[in-house]
Amino acid sequence: MTTTHNGRLRPPQLLELLDPTIRHELDRLAIRPGHRILEIGAGTGEITALLTRLVGPSGRVTAVDKDTSYLAPTAVIDVYHRNLDGDELPGEPDTFDLAIARWLHGALPDSTAVIRQMINRLRPDGWLILADVTETPPRVFRAAEDDATLIHTVMGRIYRTVAGLDGGGIWTTDTETLLLGGGMSQVCVHTSTETWTGGGPGCQVLADTADQLRHLLTTSELTDAKIDRFITLMADPAVVLSSYERRAIHAHKAA
């Protein structure tokens, strides 16, 4: 059994947009049966299930999240609840072949300390993967001027609500220097965006997220009616915009 879902309905998860980026990074690494993997921000478990298949029955995946209600332990998966705002990560030093971290919902007081813990738990010759969504404002390529302004406003508020205010949505602004200073090498950073069209899956995620977070997004300026208009625009094939910018970082711990 490799699935980690417990049967609950899966909510719209903007951060699941990082999954293709993480999968691409995993394709670069030689993950083998028997490997031990530490996964931070396991979420609803799609990447956890993939990791489980890669390491096989002789491997181990340690899945960590502040909400573990969508995860279930198996013969290969260990599940740990951690808030990462002072909690220590599970595992002993020099024990994991790979540490992988999707950015978590909300601001993290000391992301540097978490990254250092992950490096500490990697064995020599192990790999680290970090993924986040940057603060780069998405672009609206095709929409009426007022609608473009509304799309930009709502997408900005969604980002700040999901990823945390004041730059909380990224690991650090200078992750490369932190990793190199921590003894890591072969540090590589990739950023990517996609073009989304109204009615497509990316815009549907935005519409679902706006509706789910409506109570947090609504202000005197951003009214219910404007959020309804945004949701309508996300279904309009005449609308074209860019996705949020996704960033992936991988680094190698010297043998």
NUZA-545116 format. One record per residue (C-alpha): residue number from 1; x, y, z; chain. Coordinates in steps of 0.001 Angstrom, whole numbers, plus 524288, in hexadecimal, padded with zeros to 5 digits. Layout:
REM NUZA-545116
site zadren: NUM	c1: X	c2: Y	c3: Z	drenba: A .
...
REM end
This chain:
REM NUZA-545116
site zadren: 1	c1: 80000	c2: 80000	c3: 80000	drenba: A .
site zadren: 2	c1: 805D8	c2: 80CEE	c3: 7FBCE	drenba: A .
site zadren: 3	c1: 7FA98	c2: 81690	c3: 7FCD0	drenba: A .
site zadren: 4	c1: 7FA70	c2: 81F94	c3: 80887	drenba: A .
site zadren: 5	c1: 7ECA3	c2: 824DC	c3: 8073D	drenba: A .
site zadren: 6	c1: 7E369	c2: 821FA	c3: 8127F	drenba: A .
site zadren: 7	c1: 7D6F0	c2: 8234A	c3: 80AA9	drenba: A .
site zadren: 8	c1: 7D413	c2: 831A3	c3: 80D56	drenba: A .
site zadren: 9	c1: 7D0C8	c2: 83A84	c3: 801FE	drenba: A .
site zadren: 10	c1: 7DCBC	c2: 841C7	c3: 7FD65	drenba: A .
site zadren: 11	c1: 7DB87	c2: 85099	c3: 7FE45	drenba: A .
site zadren: 12	c1: 7E08B	c2: 859A6	c3: 7F3B3	drenba: A .
site zadren: 13	c1: 7EF27	c2: 85A65	c3: 7F630	drenba: A .
site zadren: 14	c1: 7F642	c2: 86579	c3: 7EF8E	drenba: A .
site zadren: 15	c1: 80327	c2: 86018	c3: 7F46F	drenba: A .
site zadren: 16	c1: 800BC	c2: 8535F	c3: 7ED24	drenba: A .
site zadren: 17	c1: 80480	c2: 85B39	c3: 7E118	drenba: A .
site zadren: 18	c1: 81264	c2: 85894	c3: 7E5C1	drenba: A .
site zadren: 19	c1: 810C5	c2: 849F3	c3: 7E397	drenba: A .
site zadren: 20	c1: 814D7	c2: 84A02	c3: 7D51E	drenba: A .
site zadren: 21	c1: 820D2	c2: 85207	c3: 7D8C3	drenba: A .
site zadren: 22	c1: 8246A	c2: 84848	c3: 7E366	drenba: A .
site zadren: 23	c1: 82234	c2: 83CBB	c3: 7DA51	drenba: A .
site zadren: 24	c1: 82B53	c2: 842F3	c3: 7D05B	drenba: A .
site zadren: 25	c1: 835E1	c2: 84464	c3: 7DABA	drenba: A .
site zadren: 26	c1: 83410	c2: 8364C	c3: 7DF1D	drenba: A .
site zadren: 27	c1: 83611	c2: 831C8	c3: 7D111	drenba: A .
site zadren: 28	c1: 843BF	c2: 837C1	c3: 7D1AD	drenba: A .
site zadren: 29	c1: 847DA	c2: 82F70	c3: 7DD44	drenba: A .
site zadren: 30	c1: 84AB6	c2: 820F0	c3: 7DDF2	drenba: A .
site zadren: 31	c1: 84135	c2: 81CF0	c3: 7E8A8	drenba: A .
site zadren: 32	c1: 8427E	c2: 80E66	c3: 7EAB9	drenba: A .
site zadren: 33	c1: 83B62	c2: 803B2	c3: 7F22A	drenba: A .
site zadren: 34	c1: 83FB8	c2: 803DD	c3: 80052	drenba: A .
site zadren: 35	c1: 8420A	c2: 8127C	c3: 80102	drenba: A .
site zadren: 36	c1: 83D5E	c2: 81A48	c3: 80CB9	drenba: A .
site zadren: 37	c1: 8365C	c2: 82715	c3: 809DF	drenba: A .
site zadren: 38	c1: 8321D	c2: 8324B	c3: 812A5	drenba: A .
site zadren: 39	c1: 82696	c2: 839D7	c3: 80D02	drenba: A .
site zadren: 40	c1: 822D9	c2: 846F5	c3: 81304	drenba: A .
site zadren: 41	c1: 8157B	c2: 84C57	c3: 80F93	drenba: A .
site zadren: 42	c1: 80F9B	c2: 83F74	c3: 80B1C	drenba: A .
site zadren: 43	c1: 80220	c2: 8459D	c3: 809A6	drenba: A .
site zadren: 44	c1: 7F824	c2: 83C2A	c3: 80435	drenba: A .
site zadren: 45	c1: 80264	c2: 8320D	c3: 800EC	drenba: A .
site zadren: 46	c1: 803A3	c2: 8318B	c3: 7F20E	drenba: A .
site zadren: 47	c1: 81260	c2: 83342	c3: 7F256	drenba: A .
site zadren: 48	c1: 81321	c2: 82A51	c3: 7FE34	drenba: A .
site zadren: 49	c1: 80CB7	c2: 81F81	c3: 7F654	drenba: A .
site zadren: 50	c1: 81643	c2: 821AE	c3: 7EB1D	drenba: A .
site zadren: 51	c1: 821DF	c2: 82124	c3: 7F460	drenba: A .
site zadren: 52	c1: 81CA3	c2: 81494	c3: 7FA26	drenba: A .
site zadren: 53	c1: 81C57	c2: 80E32	c3: 7ECCF	drenba: A .
site zadren: 54	c1: 82A39	c2: 812D0	c3: 7EA02	drenba: A .
site zadren: 55	c1: 8303E	c2: 80D8B	c3: 7F694	drenba: A .
site zadren: 56	c1: 8287D	c2: 800D7	c3: 7F655	drenba: A .
site zadren: 57	c1: 82540	c2: 7F806	c3: 801D7	drenba: A .
site zadren: 58	c1: 83346	c2: 7F869	c3: 806DE	drenba: A .
site zadren: 59	c1: 833A3	c2: 8075A	c3: 80780	drenba: A .
site zadren: 60	c1: 82DF4	c2: 81144	c3: 810D3	drenba: A .
site zadren: 61	c1: 826A2	c2: 81E20	c3: 80F0F	drenba: A .
site zadren: 62	c1: 8255A	c2: 82714	c3: 81AD3	drenba: A .
site zadren: 63	c1: 81A08	c2: 8304D	c3: 817BE	drenba: A .
site zadren: 64	c1: 818E6	c2: 83CC8	c3: 81FC8	drenba: A .
site zadren: 65	c1: 80E27	c2: 846FE	c3: 81FCA	drenba: A .
site zadren: 66	c1: 80735	c2: 84FFE	c3: 82946	drenba: A .
site zadren: 67	c1: 7FA59	c2: 849ED	c3: 824AD	drenba: A .
site zadren: 68	c1: 7FBD7	c2: 83B34	c3: 823DA	drenba: A .
site zadren: 69	c1: 7ED46	c2: 8385C	c3: 82283	drenba: A .
site zadren: 70	c1: 7EF01	c2: 834F8	c3: 8141C	drenba: A .
site zadren: 71	c1: 7FA58	c2: 82BAC	c3: 816B3	drenba: A .
site zadren: 72	c1: 7FA44	c2: 81DC7	c3: 81BAC	drenba: A .
site zadren: 73	c1: 805D8	c2: 81579	c3: 81FE6	drenba: A .
site zadren: 74	c1: 808F6	c2: 8091F	c3: 81848	drenba: A .
site zadren: 75	c1: 81394	c2: 7FECF	c3: 818B2	drenba: A .
site zadren: 76	c1: 81C63	c2: 8088F	c3: 81193	drenba: A .
site zadren: 77	c1: 8170D	c2: 815DB	c3: 815E6	drenba: A .
site zadren: 78	c1: 81912	c2: 81BF2	c3: 82355	drenba: A .
site zadren: 79	c1: 81088	c2: 827DB	c3: 8260B	drenba: A .
site zadren: 80	c1: 814A3	c2: 832BD	c3: 82F48	drenba: A .
site zadren: 81	c1: 80D61	c2: 83EFF	c3: 83368	drenba: A .
site zadren: 82	c1: 8166D	c2: 84AC9	c3: 83412	drenba: A .
site zadren: 83	c1: 8138F	c2: 8596A	c3: 833EC	drenba: A .
site zadren: 84	c1: 821C7	c2: 85CC0	c3: 830B1	drenba: A .
site zadren: 85	c1: 820EB	c2: 868DB	c3: 8393A	drenba: A .
site zadren: 86	c1: 829BC	c2: 862F0	c3: 84372	drenba: A .
site zadren: 87	c1: 8273C	c2: 8545E	c3: 84206	drenba: A .
site zadren: 88	c1: 832CF	c2: 84BE7	c3: 83E6D	drenba: A .
site zadren: 89	c1: 831E9	c2: 84408	c3: 831F3	drenba: A .
site zadren: 90	c1: 8315F	c2: 8354B	c3: 83399	drenba: A .
site zadren: 91	c1: 83D3D	c2: 82CFB	c3: 830C2	drenba: A .
site zadren: 92	c1: 84B61	c2: 82C04	c3: 834CE	drenba: A .
site zadren: 93	c1: 856DC	c2: 83325	c3: 82E7D	drenba: A .
site zadren: 94	c1: 85C87	c2: 82D4C	c3: 821FF	drenba: A .
site zadren: 95	c1: 8516A	c2: 823B9	c3: 81FC6	drenba: A .
site zadren: 96	c1: 8496C	c2: 82819	c3: 813E8	drenba: A .
site zadren: 97	c1: 84D0D	c2: 82688	c3: 8059C	drenba: A .
site zadren: 98	c1: 843F0	c2: 83194	c3: 801B5	drenba: A .
site zadren: 99	c1: 83D39	c2: 83CBC	c3: 808E1	drenba: A .
site zadren: 100	c1: 83256	c2: 8434E	c3: 80149	drenba: A .
site zadren: 101	c1: 82A25	c2: 84EE8	c3: 8057E	drenba: A .
site zadren: 102	c1: 81E72	c2: 8557C	c3: 7FF84	drenba: A .
site zadren: 103	c1: 81BF2	c2: 862D9	c3: 8056C	drenba: A .
site zadren: 104	c1: 811D2	c2: 861FD	c3: 81033	drenba: A .
site zadren: 105	c1: 80566	c2: 869E8	c3: 811A8	drenba: A .
site zadren: 106	c1: 8082F	c2: 87621	c3: 81974	drenba: A .
site zadren: 107	c1: 81443	c2: 87D63	c3: 81D89	drenba: A .
site zadren: 108	c1: 81F68	c2: 875F0	c3: 823E0	drenba: A .
site zadren: 109	c1: 8267D	c2: 87DAC	c3: 82E86	drenba: A .
site zadren: 110	c1: 833EB	c2: 877DE	c3: 82BD9	drenba: A .
site zadren: 111	c1: 834E1	c2: 8710D	c3: 81EBF	drenba: A .
site zadren: 112	c1: 843BF	c2: 8712F	c3: 81FAC	drenba: A .
site zadren: 113	c1: 84353	c2: 86866	c3: 82BB1	drenba: A .
site zadren: 114	c1: 83A82	c2: 85EAC	c3: 824A5	drenba: A .
site zadren: 115	c1: 84392	c2: 85E02	c3: 818E7	drenba: A .
site zadren: 116	c1: 84F43	c2: 85BCD	c3: 821D6	drenba: A .
site zadren: 117	c1: 84811	c2: 850B5	c3: 8288E	drenba: A .
site zadren: 118	c1: 8455E	c2: 84A6D	c3: 81B5F	drenba: A .
site zadren: 119	c1: 853B3	c2: 84B8E	c3: 8178A	drenba: A .
site zadren: 120	c1: 8578E	c2: 845A9	c3: 824A3	drenba: A .
site zadren: 121	c1: 84ED0	c2: 839E0	c3: 82266	drenba: A .
site zadren: 122	c1: 85413	c2: 83729	c3: 814D6	drenba: A .
site zadren: 123	c1: 85E71	c2: 82CC6	c3: 813D6	drenba: A .
site zadren: 124	c1: 86AD7	c2: 83007	c3: 80C3D	drenba: A .
site zadren: 125	c1: 867DB	c2: 82F12	c3: 7FDA4	drenba: A .
site zadren: 126	c1: 85981	c2: 8321E	c3: 80056	drenba: A .
site zadren: 127	c1: 85115	c2: 83C10	c3: 7F938	drenba: A .
site zadren: 128	c1: 84857	c2: 84741	c3: 7FD78	drenba: A .
site zadren: 129	c1: 83CAC	c2: 84C74	c3: 7F5BE	drenba: A .
site zadren: 130	c1: 83555	c2: 858DA	c3: 7F963	drenba: A .
site zadren: 131	c1: 82953	c2: 85DF1	c3: 7F243	drenba: A .
site zadren: 132	c1: 821B7	c2: 86A70	c3: 7F432	drenba: A .
site zadren: 133	c1: 8197E	c2: 874BD	c3: 7ED5C	drenba: A .
site zadren: 134	c1: 82056	c2: 881CE	c3: 7EBF6	drenba: A .
site zadren: 135	c1: 81AAC	c2: 88F57	c3: 7EDCE	drenba: A .
site zadren: 136	c1: 81C10	c2: 8929E	c3: 7DF5C	drenba: A .
site zadren: 137	c1: 80EF3	c2: 898A9	c3: 7DB60	drenba: A .
site zadren: 138	c1: 8079F	c2: 8909A	c3: 7D134	drenba: A .
site zadren: 139	c1: 804DD	c2: 8973B	c3: 7C42E	drenba: A .
site zadren: 140	c1: 7F7B1	c2: 898A4	c3: 7BD84	drenba: A .
site zadren: 141	c1: 7F982	c2: 89774	c3: 7AED6	drenba: A .
site zadren: 142	c1: 7EB84	c2: 8985F	c3: 7AA3D	drenba: A .
site zadren: 143	c1: 7DFE9	c2: 89E58	c3: 7B145	drenba: A .
site zadren: 144	c1: 7D8B3	c2: 8AB4A	c3: 7B1F1	drenba: A .
site zadren: 145	c1: 7E058	c2: 8B597	c3: 7B97F	drenba: A .
site zadren: 146	c1: 7D77D	c2: 8B57D	c3: 7C57B	drenba: A .
site zadren: 147	c1: 7D70B	c2: 8A6B0	c3: 7C57A	drenba: A .
site zadren: 148	c1: 7E5DE	c2: 8A5EE	c3: 7C45E	drenba: A .
site zadren: 149	c1: 7E728	c2: 8AEA9	c3: 7D050	drenba: A .
site zadren: 150	c1: 7DD8F	c2: 8A622	c3: 7D7C8	drenba: A .
site zadren: 151	c1: 7E4BF	c2: 89993	c3: 7D3F3	drenba: A .
site zadren: 152	c1: 7F1AE	c2: 89F4B	c3: 7D840	drenba: A .
site zadren: 153	c1: 7EBDB	c2: 8A3C5	c3: 7E541	drenba: A .
site zadren: 154	c1: 7E554	c2: 896CE	c3: 7E879	drenba: A .
site zadren: 155	c1: 7F126	c2: 88EB3	c3: 7E4B7	drenba: A .
site zadren: 156	c1: 7F9AD	c2: 89734	c3: 7ED5A	drenba: A .
site zadren: 157	c1: 7F080	c2: 895BF	c3: 7F8E4	drenba: A .
site zadren: 158	c1: 7EF9A	c2: 88700	c3: 7F6DE	drenba: A .
site zadren: 159	c1: 7FE67	c2: 88606	c3: 7F6F4	drenba: A .
site zadren: 160	c1: 7FFDB	c2: 88E0B	c3: 80351	drenba: A .
site zadren: 161	c1: 7F511	c2: 88659	c3: 80A0B	drenba: A .
site zadren: 162	c1: 7FA0E	c2: 878DA	c3: 8065F	drenba: A .
site zadren: 163	c1: 808B4	c2: 87AE0	c3: 806FC	drenba: A .
site zadren: 164	c1: 8095F	c2: 884AD	c3: 8120B	drenba: A .
site zadren: 165	c1: 80AF5	c2: 89350	c3: 812BE	drenba: A .
site zadren: 166	c1: 817B2	c2: 89AF3	c3: 811E4	drenba: A .
site zadren: 167	c1: 81F16	c2: 8917C	c3: 8093D	drenba: A .
site zadren: 168	c1: 81B51	c2: 88586	c3: 8111C	drenba: A .
site zadren: 169	c1: 818C7	c2: 87D76	c3: 804EF	drenba: A .
site zadren: 170	c1: 826E6	c2: 87B05	c3: 80139	drenba: A .
site zadren: 171	c1: 83199	c2: 87363	c3: 80800	drenba: A .
site zadren: 172	c1: 83B64	c2: 87EA6	c3: 80824	drenba: A .
site zadren: 173	c1: 83EF3	c2: 889B0	c3: 7FEFA	drenba: A .
site zadren: 174	c1: 84CE9	c2: 884A8	c3: 7FDE9	drenba: A .
site zadren: 175	c1: 84B6A	c2: 87600	c3: 7FF24	drenba: A .
site zadren: 176	c1: 85769	c2: 8733B	c3: 7F6E2	drenba: A .
site zadren: 177	c1: 8607F	c2: 87A33	c3: 80065	drenba: A .
site zadren: 178	c1: 85A3A	c2: 8731F	c3: 80BE1	drenba: A .
site zadren: 179	c1: 85BEC	c2: 865D1	c3: 8057D	drenba: A .
site zadren: 180	c1: 869E6	c2: 86838	c3: 80159	drenba: A .
site zadren: 181	c1: 86D11	c2: 86D2F	c3: 80EF7	drenba: A .
site zadren: 182	c1: 86733	c2: 860B4	c3: 81468	drenba: A .
site zadren: 183	c1: 870A4	c2: 85837	c3: 80CD6	drenba: A .
site zadren: 184	c1: 867C8	c2: 85518	c3: 80155	drenba: A .
site zadren: 185	c1: 86C90	c2: 85501	c3: 7F341	drenba: A .
site zadren: 186	c1: 866DB	c2: 85426	c3: 7E581	drenba: A .
site zadren: 187	c1: 85C8F	c2: 85E03	c3: 7E97D	drenba: A .
site zadren: 188	c1: 8531F	c2: 86000	c3: 7DE38	drenba: A .
site zadren: 189	c1: 84734	c2: 86905	c3: 7DDB9	drenba: A .
site zadren: 190	c1: 83C33	c2: 867CF	c3: 7D3CE	drenba: A .
site zadren: 191	c1: 83095	c2: 870FE	c3: 7D240	drenba: A .
site zadren: 192	c1: 824EA	c2: 86EB1	c3: 7C985	drenba: A .
site zadren: 193	c1: 817BB	c2: 8744D	c3: 7C5DC	drenba: A .
site zadren: 194	c1: 80CB7	c2: 86F88	c3: 7BD42	drenba: A .
site zadren: 195	c1: 802AA	c2: 87684	c3: 7B4F6	drenba: A .
site zadren: 196	c1: 7F4FD	c2: 873B0	c3: 7B9F4	drenba: A .
site zadren: 197	c1: 7E85F	c2: 8757B	c3: 7B259	drenba: A .
site zadren: 198	c1: 7DB1E	c2: 87777	c3: 7B884	drenba: A .
site zadren: 199	c1: 7D40E	c2: 86A7E	c3: 7B9CB	drenba: A .
site zadren: 200	c1: 7E0D3	c2: 862ED	c3: 7BAE4	drenba: A .
site zadren: 201	c1: 7E593	c2: 85B6D	c3: 7C6D4	drenba: A .
site zadren: 202	c1: 7EE7B	c2: 86646	c3: 7CBF2	drenba: A .
site zadren: 203	c1: 7E3B2	c2: 8706E	c3: 7CB9D	drenba: A .
site zadren: 204	c1: 7DA76	c2: 866A8	c3: 7D1DA	drenba: A .
site zadren: 205	c1: 7E3DC	c2: 8653C	c3: 7DD4F	drenba: A .
site zadren: 206	c1: 7E3D3	c2: 8740C	c3: 7DEBF	drenba: A .
site zadren: 207	c1: 7D4FE	c2: 87488	c3: 7DE47	drenba: A .
site zadren: 208	c1: 7D393	c2: 86993	c3: 7E84E	drenba: A .
site zadren: 209	c1: 7DDB5	c2: 86FCF	c3: 7F136	drenba: A .
site zadren: 210	c1: 7D73B	c2: 87D35	c3: 7F06A	drenba: A .
site zadren: 211	c1: 7CA1E	c2: 8773B	c3: 7F3E5	drenba: A .
site zadren: 212	c1: 7CFBD	c2: 86F2E	c3: 7FF16	drenba: A .
site zadren: 213	c1: 7D726	c2: 87ACD	c3: 804B9	drenba: A .
site zadren: 214	c1: 7CC6C	c2: 884B4	c3: 80201	drenba: A .
site zadren: 215	c1: 7CAA0	c2: 887CF	c3: 8107E	drenba: A .
site zadren: 216	c1: 7D90C	c2: 88B65	c3: 81178	drenba: A .
site zadren: 217	c1: 7DA1B	c2: 892A1	c3: 8048C	drenba: A .
site zadren: 218	c1: 7CE2A	c2: 89B62	c3: 805BA	drenba: A .
site zadren: 219	c1: 7D073	c2: 8A9A1	c3: 80960	drenba: A .
site zadren: 220	c1: 7C8EA	c2: 8B641	c3: 80785	drenba: A .
site zadren: 221	c1: 7CFEA	c2: 8B7B7	c3: 7FA6C	drenba: A .
site zadren: 222	c1: 7D00D	c2: 8A954	c3: 7F688	drenba: A .
site zadren: 223	c1: 7C1BA	c2: 8A61D	c3: 7F839	drenba: A .
site zadren: 224	c1: 7BA7D	c2: 89943	c3: 7F6A1	drenba: A .
site zadren: 225	c1: 7B59C	c2: 89E1A	c3: 7E985	drenba: A .
site zadren: 226	c1: 7C383	c2: 8A083	c3: 7E4CE	drenba: A .
site zadren: 227	c1: 7C7CF	c2: 89301	c3: 7E930	drenba: A .
site zadren: 228	c1: 7BC2B	c2: 88D65	c3: 7E1CB	drenba: A .
site zadren: 229	c1: 7C0AE	c2: 8951C	c3: 7D5ED	drenba: A .
site zadren: 230	c1: 7CE68	c2: 88F80	c3: 7D777	drenba: A .
site zadren: 231	c1: 7C8EC	c2: 881AE	c3: 7D7F5	drenba: A .
site zadren: 232	c1: 7C11B	c2: 8846C	c3: 7CB91	drenba: A .
site zadren: 233	c1: 7CD4E	c2: 88986	c3: 7C4C2	drenba: A .
site zadren: 234	c1: 7D4C1	c2: 87D2C	c3: 7C850	drenba: A .
site zadren: 235	c1: 7CAE2	c2: 87589	c3: 7C019	drenba: A .
site zadren: 236	c1: 7CB9B	c2: 87EC7	c3: 7B46D	drenba: A .
site zadren: 237	c1: 7D450	c2: 87980	c3: 7A961	drenba: A .
site zadren: 238	c1: 7D68B	c2: 8877A	c3: 7A4B3	drenba: A .
site zadren: 239	c1: 7DEBD	c2: 889E4	c3: 7B0FA	drenba: A .
site zadren: 240	c1: 7ED3D	c2: 8866F	c3: 7B0A4	drenba: A .
site zadren: 241	c1: 7F6B5	c2: 88855	c3: 7BBEC	drenba: A .
site zadren: 242	c1: 8034F	c2: 88301	c3: 7C174	drenba: A .
site zadren: 243	c1: 8043D	c2: 879D2	c3: 7CCE5	drenba: A .
site zadren: 244	c1: 80B3D	c2: 87D3F	c3: 7D955	drenba: A .
site zadren: 245	c1: 819F0	c2: 87B9A	c3: 7D7D5	drenba: A .
site zadren: 246	c1: 81E62	c2: 86E8B	c3: 7DD35	drenba: A .
site zadren: 247	c1: 82C31	c2: 86C65	c3: 7E216	drenba: A .
site zadren: 248	c1: 8338E	c2: 85FC8	c3: 7E456	drenba: A .
site zadren: 249	c1: 84108	c2: 85EA0	c3: 7EA79	drenba: A .
site zadren: 250	c1: 84940	c2: 8526F	c3: 7EB7F	drenba: A .
site zadren: 251	c1: 85671	c2: 850AF	c3: 7F200	drenba: A .
site zadren: 252	c1: 85FE4	c2: 845B1	c3: 7F50A	drenba: A .
site zadren: 253	c1: 86663	c2: 8427B	c3: 801F9	drenba: A .
site zadren: 254	c1: 87493	c2: 83ED2	c3: 7FFCE	drenba: A .
site zadren: 255	c1: 87886	c2: 830DC	c3: 802B3	drenba: A .
REM end
